[in-house]
């Protein structure tokens, strides 16, 4: 075999000193890896054992803030509906949701999950997470949320929470996600939806469709959220039984 032949046929040897060609090889390899990942994520279990609710929210809210107790109590009630709770695994309202799951007596190794990202701050997983996953990039982390969640509840949060919300909203808009509730909890979210509706449906140049704004469901109270999840969870159970 000479340097122009590989084990499966002719190939061109790229010297590391040829920077442009080496970068090209690396770029092709990375794109090839993304294709492998895309194919693998098409696989789904025939039947899921647990219904999973992801809670997106602020990392900055102190445990003595009223919103912390509200989110903790909501997650506790969702757990009592036989839902697993998934968060970003950090402090603030993410911790509140994981704490609520633990207060409901969930199996600590299963029903309180954190999906983390490597940051120069907020490094520690909150103490109420039973199962933690670590990601190096936001891209893979956000994809993980999409793959494992049956419903999303968005509580008050900042720029990161808005990013997560918009991603789920867009995936539902283009039908990459189907029949997945996106519930926005709290007074801040109707203002965002109304701004988007007003700005994107201007008569002089619409940028979205009217039905897109029916995708996120704004709720003011915990009972409203529980009713939506309870109804969706019931349909989910019927679908799971049909797949058995």
RAMOKA-V311429 format. One record per residue. N is the residue number from 1. RES is the residue in three letters. SS is DSSP state (2 for helix, 1 for strand, 0 for the rest). BURIAL is 1 if it has 24 or more other C-alpha atoms within 12 Angstrom, else 0. D_CENTER is the distance of its C-alpha to the mean C-alpha in Angstrom with 2 decimals. Layout:
[[N	RES	SS	BURIAL	D_CENTER] [N	RES	SS	BURIAL	D_CENTER]]
//
This chain:
[[1	UNK	0	0	49.25] [2	UNK	0	0	49.40] [3	UNK	0	0	46.76] [4	UNK	0	0	46.21] [5	UNK	1	0	45.37] [6	UNK	1	0	42.31] [7	UNK	0	0	42.17] [8	UNK	0	0	41.13] [9	UNK	1	0	43.26] [10	UNK	1	0	44.14] [11	UNK	0	0	41.67] [12	UNK	0	0	42.08] [13	UNK	0	0	41.99] [14	UNK	0	0	40.10] [15	UNK	0	0	41.56] [16	UNK	0	0	39.30] [17	UNK	0	0	41.80] [18	UNK	0	0	40.87] [19	UNK	2	0	37.85] [20	UNK	2	0	37.02] [21	UNK	2	0	37.19] [22	UNK	2	0	35.25] [23	UNK	2	0	32.37] [24	UNK	2	0	32.49] [25	UNK	2	0	32.25] [26	UNK	2	0	29.25] [27	UNK	2	0	27.48] [28	UNK	2	0	28.26] [29	UNK	2	0	27.08] [30	UNK	2	0	23.67] [31	UNK	2	0	23.27] [32	UNK	2	0	24.48] [33	UNK	2	0	21.89] [34	UNK	2	0	19.09] [35	UNK	2	0	20.92] [36	UNK	2	0	21.00] [37	UNK	2	0	17.24] [38	UNK	2	0	16.81] [39	UNK	2	0	19.37] [40	UNK	2	0	17.99] [41	UNK	0	0	14.55] [42	UNK	0	0	16.68] [43	UNK	0	0	17.73] [44	UNK	0	0	16.53] [45	UNK	0	0	18.34] [46	UNK	0	0	20.95] [47	UNK	0	0	20.16] [48	UNK	0	0	17.34] [49	UNK	0	0	18.81] [50	UNK	0	1	16.32] [51	UNK	1	1	14.24] [52	UNK	1	1	10.88] [53	UNK	1	1	9.52] [54	UNK	1	1	6.53] [55	UNK	1	1	8.41] [56	UNK	1	1	7.82] [57	UNK	0	1	11.34] [58	UNK	0	1	14.17] [59	UNK	0	1	15.36] [60	UNK	0	1	18.87] [61	UNK	0	1	19.83] [62	UNK	0	0	22.71] [63	UNK	0	0	23.15] [64	UNK	0	0	26.27] [65	UNK	0	0	24.62] [66	UNK	2	0	24.67] [67	UNK	2	1	20.97] [68	UNK	2	1	20.22] [69	UNK	2	1	22.38] [70	UNK	2	1	20.97] [71	UNK	2	1	17.35] [72	UNK	2	1	18.82] [73	UNK	2	1	20.95] [74	UNK	2	1	18.30] [75	UNK	2	1	16.19] [76	UNK	2	1	19.57] [77	UNK	2	1	20.41] [78	UNK	2	1	17.19] [79	UNK	2	1	18.01] [80	UNK	2	1	21.53] [81	UNK	0	1	20.33] [82	UNK	0	1	19.34] [83	UNK	1	1	15.56] [84	UNK	1	1	13.71] [85	UNK	1	1	11.68] [86	UNK	1	1	8.57] [87	UNK	1	1	8.20] [88	UNK	0	1	8.44] [89	UNK	0	1	11.84] [90	UNK	0	1	13.99] [91	UNK	0	1	16.70] [92	UNK	0	1	17.13] [93	UNK	2	1	15.12] [94	UNK	2	1	12.58] [95	UNK	2	1	15.82] [96	UNK	2	1	17.09] [97	UNK	2	1	14.46] [98	UNK	2	1	15.08] [99	UNK	2	1	18.75] [100	UNK	2	1	18.80] [101	UNK	2	1	17.66] [102	UNK	2	1	20.40] [103	UNK	2	1	22.91] [104	UNK	0	1	22.57] [105	UNK	0	1	23.77] [106	UNK	0	1	20.82] [107	UNK	0	0	21.47] [108	UNK	0	1	20.45] [109	UNK	0	0	19.68] [110	UNK	0	1	17.29] [111	UNK	0	1	15.87] [112	UNK	1	1	14.52] [113	UNK	1	1	11.84] [114	UNK	1	1	10.73] [115	UNK	1	1	8.68] [116	UNK	1	1	10.96] [117	UNK	1	1	12.17] [118	UNK	0	0	15.92] [119	UNK	0	0	17.39] [120	UNK	0	0	21.04] [121	UNK	0	0	20.33] [122	UNK	0	0	18.23] [123	UNK	0	0	18.85] [124	UNK	0	1	19.26] [125	UNK	0	1	16.80] [126	UNK	0	1	17.67] [127	UNK	0	1	20.36] [128	UNK	0	1	18.68] [129	UNK	0	1	16.09] [130	UNK	0	1	17.65] [131	UNK	1	1	15.55] [132	UNK	1	1	14.10] [133	UNK	1	1	12.61] [134	UNK	1	1	13.60] [135	UNK	1	0	12.70] [136	UNK	0	0	15.24] [137	UNK	0	0	13.35] [138	UNK	2	0	10.44] [139	UNK	2	0	10.42] [140	UNK	2	0	10.07] [141	UNK	2	1	7.48] [142	UNK	2	1	5.06] [143	UNK	2	1	6.62] [144	UNK	2	1	6.31] [145	UNK	2	1	2.87] [146	UNK	2	1	4.64] [147	UNK	2	1	7.69] [148	UNK	2	1	7.77] [149	UNK	0	1	6.79] [150	UNK	0	1	9.83] [151	UNK	1	1	9.30] [152	UNK	1	1	7.58] [153	UNK	1	1	10.08] [154	UNK	1	1	10.38] [155	UNK	0	1	13.38] [156	UNK	0	1	15.56] [157	UNK	0	1	14.36] [158	UNK	0	0	15.47] [159	UNK	2	0	14.76] [160	UNK	2	0	11.51] [161	UNK	2	1	10.19] [162	UNK	2	0	11.86] [163	UNK	2	0	10.33] [164	UNK	2	1	6.68] [165	UNK	2	1	8.56] [166	UNK	2	1	10.73] [167	UNK	2	1	8.53] [168	UNK	2	1	7.36] [169	UNK	2	1	11.03] [170	UNK	2	0	12.43] [171	UNK	2	1	11.02] [172	UNK	2	1	12.50] [173	UNK	2	1	15.54] [174	UNK	0	0	16.35] [175	UNK	0	0	15.67] [176	UNK	0	0	13.32] [177	UNK	0	1	11.48] [178	UNK	0	0	14.14] [179	UNK	0	1	14.92] [180	UNK	0	1	11.51] [181	UNK	1	1	12.22] [182	UNK	1	1	10.75] [183	UNK	1	1	12.86] [184	UNK	1	1	13.90] [185	UNK	1	1	16.03] [186	UNK	0	1	18.83] [187	UNK	2	0	21.58] [188	UNK	2	0	19.93] [189	UNK	2	1	17.73] [190	UNK	2	0	20.65] [191	UNK	2	0	22.30] [192	UNK	2	0	19.49] [193	UNK	2	1	19.43] [194	UNK	2	0	23.22] [195	UNK	2	0	23.48] [196	UNK	2	0	21.38] [197	UNK	2	1	23.49] [198	UNK	2	0	26.70] [199	UNK	2	0	26.07] [200	UNK	2	0	24.69] [201	UNK	0	0	27.18] [202	UNK	0	0	30.28] [203	UNK	0	0	33.27] [204	UNK	0	0	34.39] [205	UNK	0	0	31.34] [206	UNK	0	0	28.32] [207	UNK	0	0	25.06] [208	UNK	0	0	22.99] [209	UNK	0	0	23.97] [210	UNK	2	0	24.65] [211	UNK	2	0	22.52] [212	UNK	2	1	19.36] [213	UNK	2	1	19.73] [214	UNK	2	0	19.74] [215	UNK	0	1	16.09] [216	UNK	1	1	14.68] [217	UNK	1	1	16.61] [218	UNK	1	1	18.01] [219	UNK	1	1	19.28] [220	UNK	0	0	21.76] [221	UNK	0	0	22.20] [222	UNK	2	1	20.68] [223	UNK	2	0	22.82] [224	UNK	2	0	21.47] [225	UNK	2	1	17.88] [226	UNK	2	1	19.30] [227	UNK	2	0	21.35] [228	UNK	2	1	18.54] [229	UNK	2	1	16.54] [230	UNK	2	1	19.92] [231	UNK	2	0	20.91] [232	UNK	2	1	17.80] [233	UNK	2	1	17.87] [234	UNK	2	0	21.54] [235	UNK	2	0	21.03] [236	UNK	2	1	18.43] [237	UNK	2	0	21.17] [238	UNK	2	0	23.76] [239	UNK	2	0	21.87] [240	UNK	2	0	21.37] [241	UNK	2	0	25.07] [242	UNK	2	0	26.08] [243	UNK	2	0	24.55] [244	UNK	0	0	26.50]]
//
